[in-house]
Amino acid sequence: MPTLRKVLEPVFPEESFLDGLRLHKHGRRFSIKKSRSEQAVGIDLDKCGQWLSGKKKGDGLFVCLPPDSKSFLVVIVELKGGHLERAIDQLSDTTDVLCSGPDKPLPTHSESVGNNLGESYKQGHTGRVLGVVVGRGGLPAEQFKKKMTRKRTGLKIAVRSARRVEVTFEDLARWFRSAS
């Protein structure tokens, strides 16, 4: 079976792949620690080339494949120095651009990834998409907006108030289960 990165190379431009599993912008950092049996790939969305006009985008994307799993967990990350209220729109628009509609700027990712990985992973992410906002504070006033975004796109959103967030696959799975 090819590595997860090899599978994603036809979908994302080469320059968009992160060297590791760490993304840092606006004085914030998000990173994933993984075990040997876990696979993950990081993408810098600012380096993905064209984007749909009028659509915002998150800072990064992580595709995670836990061992013995038949589906991925996709994590869209927005690192905010300020203006947290814009984060939900950025995560929502990123989900729209990457996961729905015929006018995506990237090739049909689920078909391409599924074909490259083979029958075992035809399920893709099966709606397992988590948005993570790393910023100075929470989004208590945005609870309704988070709920409506989840209803419309299936995107679950977790907010962490910190300068640096380092997570494991287990943390991400727990956040996905409990996120609104």
C-alpha positions in Angstrom: 0.0 0.0 0.0 1.4 3.5 -0.9 2.0 6.0 1.8 -0.7 8.6 2.6 1.5 11.3 1.1 1.9 9.5 -2.2 -1.9 9.1 -2.3 -2.4 12.8 -1.8 0.3 14.1 -4.2 -2.1 14.0 -7.2 -4.6 16.0 -5.3 -2.5 18.8 -3.8 0.3 20.9 -5.3 3.8 19.7 -4.2 4.7 23.1 -2.6 1.6 22.9 -0.3 2.9 19.8 1.7 4.3 20.6 5.1 7.7 19.1 6.0 6.1 17.6 9.2 2.9 17.8 11.2 3.3 21.3 12.5 1.7 24.5 11.3 2.5 28.0 12.7 1.1 31.4 11.8 -0.1 34.5 13.6 2.0 33.6 16.7 0.0 30.3 17.1 1.2 26.7 16.5 -0.7 23.5 15.9 1.1 20.1 15.8 0.2 16.5 15.7 2.2 13.7 17.5 1.7 10.3 16.0 2.9 6.8 16.6 4.7 4.6 14.0 1.5 2.9 13.0 -0.4 6.2 12.4 -0.2 8.1 9.2 -0.8 11.8 8.7 0.0 14.5 6.2 -0.1 18.2 6.6 -1.1 20.7 3.9 -0.5 24.5 4.0 -3.7 25.8 2.3 -2.1 29.2 1.5 0.1 27.3 -0.9 -2.7 25.4 -2.7 -2.8 27.8 -5.6 -6.1 28.9 -7.0 -9.1 29.1 -4.6 -12.7 29.9 -5.5 -13.4 33.6 -5.7 -15.1 35.0 -2.6 -14.4 31.9 -0.5 -12.2 32.1 2.6 -9.8 29.4 3.6 -8.3 28.0 6.7 -4.6 27.9 7.4 -3.9 24.2 7.2 -5.3 20.8 6.5 -4.2 17.5 8.1 -5.3 14.1 6.7 -5.0 11.5 9.4 -5.2 7.7 9.0 -5.4 5.8 12.3 -4.1 2.2 12.2 -6.7 -0.4 11.4 -9.2 2.3 10.3 -11.0 2.3 7.0 -11.6 6.0 7.0 -9.6 9.2 7.4 -10.1 12.0 9.9 -9.7 15.3 8.1 -8.7 18.2 10.3 -8.9 21.8 9.0 -7.0 24.2 11.2 -7.4 28.0 11.6 -4.7 29.8 13.7 -6.0 33.2 14.8 -4.0 36.1 16.2 -7.3 38.0 16.4 -10.7 38.2 14.8 -11.9 34.8 16.1 -15.4 35.5 14.8 -14.1 35.0 11.2 -12.7 31.6 12.0 -16.0 29.7 11.6 -16.5 31.3 8.1 -13.0 30.3 7.1 -13.5 26.7 8.2 -16.9 26.5 6.6 -15.7 27.9 3.3 -12.7 25.6 3.3 -15.0 22.6 3.8 -17.3 23.8 1.0 -14.4 24.3 -1.4 -12.6 21.0 -0.7 -15.6 18.7 0.0 -18.6 19.8 -2.1 -19.7 21.2 -5.3 -18.6 20.6 -8.9 -16.4 23.7 -9.1 -13.7 22.6 -6.6 -10.3 24.0 -7.6 -8.7 20.7 -6.7 -9.4 17.4 -8.4 -12.2 15.2 -6.9 -10.2 14.2 -3.9 -12.3 11.3 -2.7 -12.2 9.5 -6.0 -8.5 10.1 -6.5 -7.5 9.1 -3.0 -9.8 6.1 -3.0 -8.4 4.8 -6.3 -4.8 5.2 -5.1 -5.4 3.5 -1.8 -7.5 0.7 -3.1 -10.7 -1.0 -2.0 -9.9 -0.9 1.7 -10.2 2.9 1.9 -13.0 3.7 -0.6 -14.9 5.3 2.3 -12.6 8.3 2.3 -13.3 10.4 5.4 -17.0 9.5 5.6 -17.9 12.9 6.9 -15.2 12.8 9.6 -14.1 16.4 9.3 -13.0 18.4 12.3 -12.4 22.2 12.3 -9.9 23.4 14.9 -9.6 27.0 15.9 -6.5 28.0 17.9 -6.8 31.5 19.2 -6.8 33.8 22.2 -10.2 33.0 23.5 -13.3 30.9 22.9 -16.2 31.6 20.7 -19.1 31.6 23.1 -21.1 34.1 21.1 -20.7 31.9 18.0 -22.4 28.8 19.3 -25.4 29.2 17.1 -23.2 29.8 14.1 -21.2 26.6 14.9 -24.4 24.6 15.2 -25.7 25.9 11.8 -22.3 25.2 10.2 -22.4 21.7 11.4 -25.9 21.2 10.1 -25.1 22.6 6.7 -21.6 21.1 6.1 -21.2 18.3 8.7 -18.1 20.1 10.0 -17.6 19.8 13.7 -15.6 22.6 15.3 -13.3 22.5 18.4 -11.8 25.7 19.8 -8.6 25.8 21.8 -7.3 28.9 23.6 -3.6 28.7 23.5 -0.5 29.8 21.7 0.6 26.2 21.1 -1.5 23.1 20.7 0.1 19.7 20.4 -2.3 16.8 19.9 -2.4 13.1 19.4 -4.7 11.0 17.2 -6.6 10.1 20.4 -7.1 13.8 21.2 -8.4 14.5 17.7 -10.8 11.6 17.9 -12.1 12.7 21.3 -12.5 16.3 20.0 -14.4 15.0 17.0 -16.8 13.0 19.2 -17.4 15.9 21.6 -17.3 19.0 19.2 -20.3 21.0 18.4 
